[in-house]
């Protein structure tokens, strides 16, 4: 009798377990499933979308992630909802749209095509790089699901990001890089400046003005990578730092040098001074970065006996005679021992010489009516005494 009761209890328990399992199987079989991207989440409510259908679930999810939900769908006045949901991360099983352009996370993540497309969530991609993104559209924003980085554009395109590397050859009202083949103008953010001679890498938006230009969005988009290469001035190319020792053969707002046809800017020296220069090589000139006088012109030898038409020299001697003509032009014979030369006294020099006066002059040998003569560029280059 006891055995029969025990058997009855076992049978009842087994039947109950079977019924429970069958109930669960039935519930699973009748469950609704939905896979989508979380396009909204606040508090304990989230929305999932596959680009066509939107379903609400009563839980907090991470926007931009793909989830698979299993539960019971029902309609409300606010849209389709899913109750008693089981939620898990998933791969998309719905069609994705494709978007290609340059990633530009400025004032929000965007894709430039060059028109702007707003991304719902940022992606971990370097600024300005081209990407191909797969995702869905929801309320005029694109939700990225997968992406592939394509790199920077190979050639500049108006309105699109581009990266340039080169040497700063101008700064001030405009900053200009030499990238090895052409000049690129950088429009930098307020308060940002770059030193001439530095090598930099910059990312910005291309604009084709009178020259290829790059609108730089942030100081972080410009990185100094080093300094231009130092090479002898005779071998320097645009963007190099030209180095040399040279005599100044023309003074003024820029210097004319005896060792190169390029004029030197950003340094002051007198005609005849010997200088050392380290200067950035521009297209048609040099810009001093580090310059100093090696030997002042006073140390030059007296070259009055070394006449050579067209060459620069320092001469010194005593005035033997002076003649001034009606038009203001004059001549002065300056003699030293057995050597003499005629100094041409142009009216613009605004100087006068006296007989027996000792003078020193800096200038160029020339001829006057087949006689050895000397041309002085300015009044500052002709002085009384040894100077």
KERO-949638 format. One record per residue (C-alpha): residue in three letters; x, y, z. Coordinates in steps of 0.1 Angstrom, whole numbers. Layout:
N
<pt 'ALA',<X,Y,Z>> ...
***
This chain:
387
<pt 'UNK',<0,0,0>> <pt 'UNK',<28,24,9>> <pt 'UNK',<46,14,-23>> <pt 'UNK',<15,24,-44>> <pt 'UNK',<13,58,-27>> <pt 'UNK',<49,65,-34>> <pt 'UNK',<45,55,-70>> <pt 'UNK',<15,78,-73>> <pt 'UNK',<35,108,-59>> <pt 'UNK',<64,101,-83>> <pt 'UNK',<40,99,-113>> <pt 'UNK',<23,132,-103>> <pt 'UNK',<56,150,-99>> <pt 'UNK',<68,137,-133>> <pt 'UNK',<36,148,-149>> <pt 'UNK',<39,183,-134>> <pt 'UNK',<75,187,-147>> <pt 'UNK',<64,176,-182>> <pt 'UNK',<36,201,-182>> <pt 'UNK',<59,229,-171>> <pt 'UNK',<84,220,-198>> <pt 'UNK',<57,219,-224>> <pt 'UNK',<43,253,-212>> <pt 'UNK',<78,268,-216>> <pt 'UNK',<83,253,-250>> <pt 'UNK',<49,266,-261>> <pt 'UNK',<57,301,-248>> <pt 'UNK',<90,301,-267>> <pt 'UNK',<74,289,-298>> <pt 'UNK',<48,316,-297>> <pt 'UNK',<73,344,-287>> <pt 'UNK',<79,374,-310>> <pt 'UNK',<115,383,-320>> <pt 'UNK',<129,416,-333>> <pt 'UNK',<165,427,-340>> <pt 'UNK',<174,464,-344>> <pt 'UNK',<196,492,-335>> <pt 'UNK',<190,511,-303>> <pt 'UNK',<181,546,-316>> <pt 'UNK',<168,561,-283>> <pt 'UNK',<173,553,-246>> <pt 'UNK',<162,572,-216>> <pt 'UNK',<156,559,-181>> <pt 'UNK',<140,525,-184>> <pt 'UNK',<127,528,-219>> <pt 'UNK',<144,523,-253>> <pt 'UNK',<136,522,-290>> <pt 'UNK',<150,497,-315>> <pt 'UNK',<148,502,-352>> <pt 'UNK',<159,482,-383>> <pt 'UNK',<154,511,-406>> <pt 'UNK',<118,503,-414>> <pt 'UNK',<102,492,-381>> <pt 'UNK',<106,507,-347>> <pt 'UNK',<98,487,-315>> <pt 'UNK',<99,500,-279>> <pt 'UNK',<112,479,-249>> <pt 'UNK',<110,487,-212>> <pt 'UNK',<147,487,-204>> <pt 'UNK',<178,508,-207>> <pt 'UNK',<200,501,-236>> <pt 'UNK',<231,516,-252>> <pt 'UNK',<223,538,-283>> <pt 'UNK',<240,526,-315>> <pt 'UNK',<242,490,-304>> <pt 'UNK',<224,461,-321>> <pt 'UNK',<201,440,-299>> <pt 'UNK',<179,409,-304>> <pt 'UNK',<148,410,-283>> <pt 'UNK',<123,381,-276>> <pt 'UNK',<89,387,-260>> <pt 'UNK',<53,396,-268>> <pt 'UNK',<46,423,-293>> <pt 'UNK',<15,445,-288>> <pt 'UNK',<3,478,-302>> <pt 'UNK',<-1,511,-283>> <pt 'UNK',<-11,546,-293>> <pt 'UNK',<26,554,-292>> <pt 'UNK',<37,525,-314>> <pt 'UNK',<47,489,-312>> <pt 'UNK',<60,477,-278>> <pt 'UNK',<74,444,-266>> <pt 'UNK',<67,431,-231>> <pt 'UNK',<85,405,-210>> <pt 'UNK',<115,409,-233>> <pt 'UNK',<146,389,-232>> <pt 'UNK',<174,411,-247>> <pt 'UNK',<209,402,-259>> <pt 'UNK',<235,418,-282>> <pt 'UNK',<233,406,-317>> <pt 'UNK',<245,409,-353>> <pt 'UNK',<221,427,-377>> <pt 'UNK',<198,403,-397>> <pt 'UNK',<182,432,-416>> <pt 'UNK',<194,452,-447>> <pt 'UNK',<219,480,-440>> <pt 'UNK',<223,512,-459>> <pt 'UNK',<259,523,-470>> <pt 'UNK',<273,557,-465>> <pt 'UNK',<308,568,-478>> <pt 'UNK',<326,601,-469>> <pt 'UNK',<351,617,-446>> <pt 'UNK',<347,615,-409>> <pt 'UNK',<346,650,-393>> <pt 'UNK',<339,650,-355>> <pt 'UNK',<335,688,-352>> <pt 'UNK',<305,702,-333>> <pt 'UNK',<291,666,-334>> <pt 'UNK',<301,636,-355>> <pt 'UNK',<296,642,-392>> <pt 'UNK',<303,625,-426>> <pt 'UNK',<314,650,-453>> <pt 'UNK',<304,641,-488>> <pt 'UNK',<311,672,-490>> <pt 'UNK',<276,679,-478>> <pt 'UNK',<272,671,-441>> <pt 'UNK',<255,640,-428>> <pt 'UNK',<249,638,-391>> <pt 'UNK',<259,605,-374>> <pt 'UNK',<239,595,-344>> <pt 'UNK',<270,582,-326>> <pt 'UNK',<307,588,-330>> <pt 'UNK',<331,562,-344>> <pt 'UNK',<367,557,-333>> <pt 'UNK',<382,570,-366>> <pt 'UNK',<409,597,-371>> <pt 'UNK',<396,631,-381>> <pt 'UNK',<393,637,-419>> <pt 'UNK',<398,600,-429>> <pt 'UNK',<375,585,-455>> <pt 'UNK',<352,558,-443>> <pt 'UNK',<326,534,-457>> <pt 'UNK',<298,529,-431>> <pt 'UNK',<270,505,-430>> <pt 'UNK',<240,513,-408>> <pt 'UNK',<204,526,-407>> <pt 'UNK',<186,559,-411>> <pt 'UNK',<164,571,-383>> <pt 'UNK',<149,606,-382>> <pt 'UNK',<175,622,-405>> <pt 'UNK',<204,607,-386>> <pt 'UNK',<226,578,-396>> <pt 'UNK',<233,551,-371>> <pt 'UNK',<266,533,-378>> <pt 'UNK',<267,496,-373>> <pt 'UNK',<299,486,-392>> <pt 'UNK',<326,507,-408>> <pt 'UNK',<358,504,-427>> <pt 'UNK',<385,531,-428>> <pt 'UNK',<397,540,-463>> <pt 'UNK',<424,566,-454>> <pt 'UNK',<428,602,-465>> <pt 'UNK',<420,614,-500>> <pt 'UNK',<450,612,-523>> <pt 'UNK',<442,645,-540>> <pt 'UNK',<426,676,-526>> <pt 'UNK',<389,681,-533>> <pt 'UNK',<370,713,-526>> <pt 'UNK',<350,711,-494>> <pt 'UNK',<366,678,-483>> <pt 'UNK',<392,671,-456>> <pt 'UNK',<428,666,-467>> <pt 'UNK',<461,661,-449>> <pt 'UNK',<492,680,-459>> <pt 'UNK',<528,677,-447>> <pt 'UNK',<555,703,-454>> <pt 'UNK',<577,731,-442>> <pt 'UNK',<565,765,-431>> <pt 'UNK',<580,791,-455>> <pt 'UNK',<558,821,-446>> <pt 'UNK',<539,831,-414>> <pt 'UNK',<522,862,-402>> <pt 'UNK',<490,874,-420>> <pt 'UNK',<491,840,-437>> <pt 'UNK',<508,808,-431>> <pt 'UNK',<522,790,-461>> <pt 'UNK',<536,754,-463>> <pt 'UNK',<557,740,-491>> <pt 'UNK',<547,704,-495>> <pt 'UNK',<574,695,-519>> <pt 'UNK',<556,705,-551>> <pt 'UNK',<534,735,-544>> <pt 'UNK',<525,761,-518>> <pt 'UNK',<495,754,-495>> <pt 'UNK',<480,783,-475>> <pt 'UNK',<469,774,-440>> <pt 'UNK',<440,793,-423>> <pt 'UNK',<447,786,-387>> <pt 'UNK',<424,789,-357>> <pt 'UNK',<426,822,-338>> <pt 'UNK',<457,823,-315>> <pt 'UNK',<475,795,-334>> <pt 'UNK',<508,803,-351>> <pt 'UNK',<537,782,-366>> <pt 'UNK',<574,790,-369>> <pt 'UNK',<590,794,-402>> <pt 'UNK',<613,764,-408>> <pt 'UNK',<592,739,-389>> <pt 'UNK',<579,708,-406>> <pt 'UNK',<543,703,-398>> <pt 'UNK',<513,680,-406>> <pt 'UNK',<479,696,-408>> <pt 'UNK',<444,684,-414>> <pt 'UNK',<417,707,-427>> <pt 'UNK',<390,714,-452>> <pt 'UNK',<402,722,-488>> <pt 'UNK',<393,755,-504>> <pt 'UNK',<405,765,-539>> <pt 'UNK',<411,802,-536>> <pt 'UNK',<439,819,-555>> <pt 'UNK',<461,791,-541>> <pt 'UNK',<453,757,-527>> <pt 'UNK',<441,765,-491>> <pt 'UNK',<433,745,-460>> <pt 'UNK',<409,756,-434>> <pt 'UNK',<422,742,-401>> <pt 'UNK',<394,736,-376>> <pt 'UNK',<413,731,-343>> <pt 'UNK',<449,737,-329>> <pt 'UNK',<450,699,-324>> <pt 'UNK',<448,694,-361>> <pt 'UNK',<483,708,-366>> <pt 'UNK',<513,689,-354>> <pt 'UNK',<549,700,-356>> <pt 'UNK',<569,670,-367>> <pt 'UNK',<604,685,-369>> <pt 'UNK',<626,710,-386>> <pt 'UNK',<636,715,-422>> <pt 'UNK',<668,700,-434>> <pt 'UNK',<700,722,-433>> <pt 'UNK',<719,722,-466>> <pt 'UNK',<744,745,-483>> <pt 'UNK',<728,775,-500>> <pt 'UNK',<740,763,-534>> <pt 'UNK',<722,730,-530>> <pt 'UNK',<691,742,-512>> <pt 'UNK',<656,735,-526>> <pt 'UNK',<624,753,-516>> <pt 'UNK',<616,743,-480>> <pt 'UNK',<652,736,-470>> <pt 'UNK',<672,757,-446>> <pt 'UNK',<700,772,-467>> <pt 'UNK',<733,777,-449>> <pt 'UNK',<762,798,-460>> <pt 'UNK',<788,826,-454>> <pt 'UNK',<786,855,-477>> <pt 'UNK',<794,891,-484>> <pt 'UNK',<766,916,-486>> <pt 'UNK',<767,933,-519>> <pt 'UNK',<734,951,-517>> <pt 'UNK',<717,965,-486>> <pt 'UNK',<682,978,-479>> <pt 'UNK',<649,962,-469>> <pt 'UNK',<665,929,-481>> <pt 'UNK',<701,919,-487>> <pt 'UNK',<717,910,-519>> <pt 'UNK',<744,884,-514>> <pt 'UNK',<776,876,-533>> <pt 'UNK',<771,838,-531>> <pt 'UNK',<736,835,-544>> <pt 'UNK',<711,852,-566>> <pt 'UNK',<684,850,-539>> <pt 'UNK',<678,880,-517>> <pt 'UNK',<679,876,-479>> <pt 'UNK',<649,890,-459>> <pt 'UNK',<645,895,-421>> <pt 'UNK',<681,906,-414>> <pt 'UNK',<699,939,-415>> <pt 'UNK',<736,944,-425>> <pt 'UNK',<757,969,-443>> <pt 'UNK',<771,967,-478>> <pt 'UNK',<804,948,-474>> <pt 'UNK',<797,930,-442>> <pt 'UNK',<804,893,-443>> <pt 'UNK',<776,873,-427>> <pt 'UNK',<766,838,-417>> <pt 'UNK',<730,829,-425>> <pt 'UNK',<707,800,-419>> <pt 'UNK',<675,809,-439>> <pt 'UNK',<645,791,-452>> <pt 'UNK',<646,788,-490>> <pt 'UNK',<615,802,-506>> <pt 'UNK',<606,802,-542>> <pt 'UNK',<624,834,-551>> <pt 'UNK',<641,845,-518>> <pt 'UNK',<656,835,-485>> <pt 'UNK',<641,842,-450>> <pt 'UNK',<666,845,-422>> <pt 'UNK',<661,822,-392>> <pt 'UNK',<695,827,-377>> <pt 'UNK',<720,853,-391>> <pt 'UNK',<749,872,-377>> <pt 'UNK',<779,893,-389>> <pt 'UNK',<811,873,-392>> <pt 'UNK',<834,902,-403>> <pt 'UNK',<823,939,-404>> <pt 'UNK',<831,956,-436>> <pt 'UNK',<858,977,-419>> <pt 'UNK',<880,946,-419>> <pt 'UNK',<880,943,-457>> <pt 'UNK',<913,950,-474>> <pt 'UNK',<919,981,-495>> <pt 'UNK',<911,970,-530>> <pt 'UNK',<919,1002,-549>> <pt 'UNK',<948,985,-567>> <pt 'UNK',<926,955,-576>> <pt 'UNK',<904,969,-603>> <pt 'UNK',<880,944,-619>> <pt 'UNK',<850,958,-637>> <pt 'UNK',<817,948,-619>> <pt 'UNK',<833,934,-587>> <pt 'UNK',<826,946,-552>> <pt 'UNK',<854,962,-532>> <pt 'UNK',<864,985,-504>> <pt 'UNK',<887,1013,-514>> <pt 'UNK',<905,1040,-494>> <pt 'UNK',<927,1069,-504>> <pt 'UNK',<932,1106,-505>> <pt 'UNK',<911,1129,-527>> <pt 'UNK',<934,1144,-554>> <pt 'UNK',<907,1165,-572>> <pt 'UNK',<869,1170,-574>> <pt 'UNK',<848,1181,-603>> <pt 'UNK',<810,1188,-601>> <pt 'UNK',<790,1195,-632>> <pt 'UNK',<759,1217,-637>> <pt 'UNK',<735,1187,-635>> <pt 'UNK',<748,1179,-600>> <pt 'UNK',<769,1149,-611>> <pt 'UNK',<805,1149,-599>> <pt 'UNK',<837,1130,-600>> <pt 'UNK',<865,1126,-574>> <pt 'UNK',<899,1112,-581>> <pt 'UNK',<909,1091,-551>> <pt 'UNK',<946,1080,-550>> <pt 'UNK',<965,1056,-529>> <pt 'UNK',<1002,1053,-537>> <pt 'UNK',<1004,1045,-575>> <pt 'UNK',<967,1034,-577>> <pt 'UNK',<938,1057,-584>> <pt 'UNK',<901,1054,-592>> <pt 'UNK',<873,1079,-601>> <pt 'UNK',<845,1079,-576>> <pt 'UNK',<812,1087,-593>> <pt 'UNK',<793,1113,-572>> <pt 'UNK',<757,1110,-581>> <pt 'UNK',<735,1138,-568>> <pt 'UNK',<713,1113,-550>> <pt 'UNK',<743,1104,-527>> <pt 'UNK',<740,1139,-511>> <pt 'UNK',<777,1140,-502>> <pt 'UNK',<805,1163,-510>> <pt 'UNK',<843,1157,-509>> <pt 'UNK',<872,1180,-504>> <pt 'UNK',<907,1178,-519>> <pt 'UNK',<933,1161,-497>> <pt 'UNK',<905,1145,-477>> <pt 'UNK',<910,1108,-468>> <pt 'UNK',<879,1088,-477>> <pt 'UNK',<867,1052,-476>> <pt 'UNK',<841,1038,-500>> <pt 'UNK',<822,1006,-505>> <pt 'UNK',<808,997,-539>> <pt 'UNK',<815,983,-573>> <pt 'UNK',<842,989,-599>> <pt 'UNK',<831,1003,-632>> <pt 'UNK',<844,1025,-659>> <pt 'UNK',<838,1061,-668>> <pt 'UNK',<849,1071,-703>> <pt 'UNK',<872,1041,-704>> <pt 'UNK',<889,1051,-671>> <pt 'UNK',<887,1030,-639>> <pt 'UNK',<858,1042,-618>> <pt 'UNK',<839,1033,-586>> <pt 'UNK',<801,1033,-581>> <pt 'UNK',<788,1038,-546>> <pt 'UNK',<752,1027,-540>> <pt 'UNK',<743,1051,-512>> <pt 'UNK',<757,1080,-491>> <pt 'UNK',<761,1056,-462>> <pt 'UNK',<787,1038,-482>> <pt 'UNK',<811,1068,-486>> <pt 'UNK',<826,1083,-455>> <pt 'UNK',<855,1105,-444>> <pt 'UNK',<885,1088,-429>> <pt 'UNK',<890,1050,-425>> <pt 'UNK',<856,1037,-418>> 
***
